[in-house]
Structures are given as C-alpha cells and as structure tokens.
Amino acid sequence: MLFRKNFTSPEWQTLQSSLIFTTKYISLSQKSLIGDFQEKISASYVLTKYAEDYPDTFLKSLSDYSNYKSPINLDDLDDSLAVESPTLQSIKESKYILKNYDQESLGIYINLIRDLCVETAEISGSVNSDEVESVNKIIEELNKPVDEIDIGYKYQL
C-alpha cells in the first residue's frame, strides 16, 4: 500500500497535477460556459467512486488538494491546446513514478485517469469532436509502455 510519505514533493505534485490537468484539458475541449463547474463535479464523482472502490490512503491523499500548488497557472488558460502538452507529460511522468513504486497502483491510476477524462467529457450530455480527440490523446498516452524517461517536473506551455 502506498502513502503520501512514499513520494518526494515533486513526484506528488506530478501525480496530483495529472488529475487536475486531465479534467481541465477535457473541460476546455468542451467550450462550454460551465466548464470549471463541470470539471469539479466530474472529478469529485470519479475520485469519490475510486475512494469507495479502493479504500486505501493513497487515493484519498491523492485527491486532497489542500496543499497543492500547480506548476502552471491554469486559471489563465482558456484553450485546450495550451493544456495538452502539460497534461500528457504529467500522465507520462506519473506512470513512470508509479511503476517504480507499485504496479497495482499504476493500474488503478491508469483506470482513474481514463475514467476522469471520460466522465468529464460525458457530463455535459453530449461529446463533441474536440473532446473525442482530447480523450483519445489521453488514452493513447495511457496505453503507451512505461519507459525510462527524463523527469523534469517542469511543464512547457
């Protein structure tokens, strides 16, 4: 079982960023007026479901953003393309981090990200082509093998 204390601060920030960036990326693909509200609802729903299905401290701690500091200012971004690169990079780095700690948690993480992006896309009731493209890019990144990577903990915009 993993705990927050197993990870360095940059690793933890990357894991949390991947969750937040995923919902932001899909939400910005929707071009809807209620995007921020939608992403919070979908993230809350999926994280609550996972916390119930996998009652361990790791997922509960991961969804506690009380001390979270984003490496980029997401509030200033209003275009999914601006969030795409940091989203995919944080997912890639998170997979690598978790692979080195616990294979089971890596599998749960991959399913969590997949469910987060699908739930965020579907919450509006209809899915547009931009959302489909964004979801597919995330799923493509999730399906890639976890290789040795250079973790820089920096996101380029």
Residue pairs with C-beta under 8 A, 6 or more apart in sequence:
1 56
1 57
1 58
2 56
2 57
2 58
2 101
2 102
2 105
3 57
3 58
3 61
4 12
4 57
4 58
4 61
6 101
7 15
7 97
7 101
10 151
10 153
11 97
13 68
13 69
13 71
13 153
14 90
14 93
14 94
14 97
14 151
14 153
15 62
15 94
15 97
15 98
15 109
16 62
16 65
16 68
17 70
17 71
17 86
17 90
17 155
18 87
18 90
18 91
18 93
18 94
18 113
19 43
19 47
19 62
19 63
19 112
19 113
19 116
20 43
20 65
20 68
20 70
20 74
21 74
21 83
21 86
21 87
21 90
21 91
22 87
22 91
22 113
22 116
22 117
22 120
22 138
23 39
23 40
23 42
23 43
23 116
23 117
23 120
24 39
24 74
24 77
24 83
24 87
25 80
25 83
25 84
25 87
25 117
25 134
25 138
26 39
26 80
26 116
26 117
26 120
26 121
26 131
26 134
26 135
26 138
27 35
27 36
27 38
27 39
27 120
28 35
28 77
28 78
28 79
28 80
28 82
28 83
29 80
29 121
29 128
29 130
29 131
29 133
29 134
30 38
30 121
30 124
30 128
30 130
30 131
31 128
31 130
32 38
32 124
34 124
38 120
38 123
38 124
39 120
41 123
42 116
42 119
42 120
42 123
43 116
43 120
45 119
46 112
46 115
46 116
46 119
47 59
47 63
47 112
49 115
50 59
50 108
50 112
50 115
51 59
51 60
51 63
54 108
58 105
59 108
59 112
71 86
71 153
71 154
71 155
72 86
72 155
72 157
74 83
77 83
77 157
80 130
80 134
82 157
84 134
84 137
85 155
85 156
85 157
86 155
86 156
86 157
87 138
88 137
88 138
88 141
89 155
89 156
90 155
91 113
91 138
91 141
91 142
92 141
92 144
92 149
93 149
93 151
93 153
94 109
95 106
95 109
95 110
95 142
95 146
96 146
96 147
96 148
96 149
96 151
97 151
98 105
98 106
98 109
99 106
99 146
106 146
110 142
113 138
113 142
114 138
114 139
114 142
117 134
117 135
117 138
117 139
118 135
121 127
121 131
121 132
121 134
121 135
127 135
